[in-house]
Amino acid sequence: METERLAIIDCLAHSYQVVVVIDSTLAKIDQMRLLQELQVELLDSRVVVVAKDFVTDCHSTPAWSQAVLPEYNNKTNLAAIVHDWLYMEWEQFVDPYPELLALQESQARAYADSVYLELMERFNQGRWPNKIYYAGVRLFGWWNWRKFRKRNKISLGMPRNSIEDDRSGRAGVRSALIRRLRTK
């Protein structure tokens, strides 16, 4: 039996390896699944831990743009995987970083998007596609961000009708996370 390895990428790394599998049973044809846990240290010293078996589609680019902005780019896939994780599992990421709980929803999303750009620049420095990928998530990422915030609020035990506590949506998430942290 093959031993699973932990992939750890530190904040000054210049290369990386991520073990994935292309799985025909996944919901979408452009998805892949991580075969090992992935830890990535960010430049602000926070660590993103992407779980083994996490499913990602890397860069979500429309078909018409893939000649210029490929969905899979080995120099920037790590950034896309971490960005997907932050969008889908923000509430899990902030558990060890209580200072991030105070962020409004738009600030939290901006942080996730800045991590995306930071990681692209780390491994594909100064390339113009990085800025276009980043602009794309800033302009259009709100849809997925909101979808996953709603899903995660429900999974934290909040009733469906209390999903939008205030205009930014942050109060409900913050109180649910604080309740969860207190019960640990």
Summary of the structure (lengths in Angstrom):
residues: 184
radius of gyration: 16.7
end to end distance: 34.5
largest distance: 51.1
contacts: 496
relative contact order: 0.11
helix: 47%
strand: 10%
